[in-house]
Amino acid sequence: MSKVINIKDKFSLFTDQWSPKKIAELNGQQVLLAKIKGEFVFHKHDNEDELFMVIKGQLQIDLEDSSVTVNEGEFYVVPKGVLHKPVAKEEVHILLFEPLSTKHTGDVTADITVETYESI
């Protein structure tokens, strides 16, 4: 049976950066939380869209020829196949919503790549 999930409580369970934590699954999708600060790597997901929702802070998503700013309470969907790089000047708390098949760093393998997400 499903239960109510408190996002604020879940964020209190971890401190590591750029390491998404799985909080739910539904219909072949996963809901992830992450704390991020600094720059990620440019990458893309050839077959999956990726939703970034900012819970706390301000996120910049660099694209090939522009950038998007996402504020608290807002979200942005990066369409499949679009090269992107999340950037957080201060610590940002985000919720990610994406298919289970989505790889952390997409088509790139880097030191920060996470193969399996911890469930919390």
N, C-alpha and C positions, 0 to 999 in steps of 0.2 A: 504494500500500500504506500502511496506517495505521502510525503510530509512537507510541511512548510519549511522553506529554507531561508534563513536570515543571512543576507549577503554580508552585512557588517560583521556579524559573528564569524563568518567564514574567513573574511580578510584578516581577522585577529589571530588566526591559526598559523600564519606563515609570514616570513620576512624576506625570503629570497626574491631576487629580481629576475625577470625574464623567464620564469619557470611556471607556466600555467598550471593551475590545479582544477581538476574536474569536480564540478558540484552536481551535475545532473546529465542525464541522457534522455532524449526523446526522439522517436521517429527517425533513427539513424543520424541524429545530430547530437552535439555535445555542447554543454554550457561550461565555460571555463572562466576562472578568475585569475588575474595576474597583477603583480606590482611591477612597475617598470620605471627605470630612470636611465637616461643616457640614450644612446643610439643603438638600434637593432641593425640588421643587415638588409640590404636590398634583396628582395626575393619575390617570387610569385607562386601562385597555386593554379596550375593549368586547368584543373577540373572543378574547383570549388570557389564560391564566393566566401568572403570572410567579413563578419560583422564585428566592429569595435565599438563598444559603448563605454563612455567615460563615467565612472562612478564618483571619482574624486580627482581633481586636478585638471590639467589641460594637455591634450595629446596633439602632436603634429604628425601627420602622415605625409611623408615625402613621396611623390609620384615621379615618373620620368621627367615631366616637363612642368610640374606645379607642385603645390602642397596644399593640404587641407588641415584646418584647425578644428578640433573637436573638443567642446567644453563639457563641463559636468552636466549630466542629464541628457546629453546628445549622443547620437551614434552615427557611424558612417559605414557603408558597405563597400568594401573593395571588390570589384567584379573579378571573376576568375580570369586568369591570364594577365592581370595588370601588375606590373612591377611596383613594389611599394616598400617603404622603410618607416616604421614607427620611430618617433623621436619624443622623448620626455625630458624637458629641461629640469623639472623637479619631479619627485616621485608621483606617479599617476597610478590610480587603481582602475583597472578596466575589466569589463565583462566581454568575453568573446563567445560568439555563437557560430558554429561551423559544423560541417559534416564530420562524422567520425574518421573518415579517410584523410582528412587534412593533416599534412605534416607540418610540424612546428615552424621550420624555416623553409617550407616549400621545396623549391628546386635547388636549394643551396644547403650544403653541410658546413656548419661552422662550430667553433668551440662552444657556443651557447645553445646548440641544437639539443632539444629534449626529445628522446625517442618515445617514451611512455609517460603520460601524465599521471601524477599522483591524484588519487581521489580523496577528497576531504569532506 
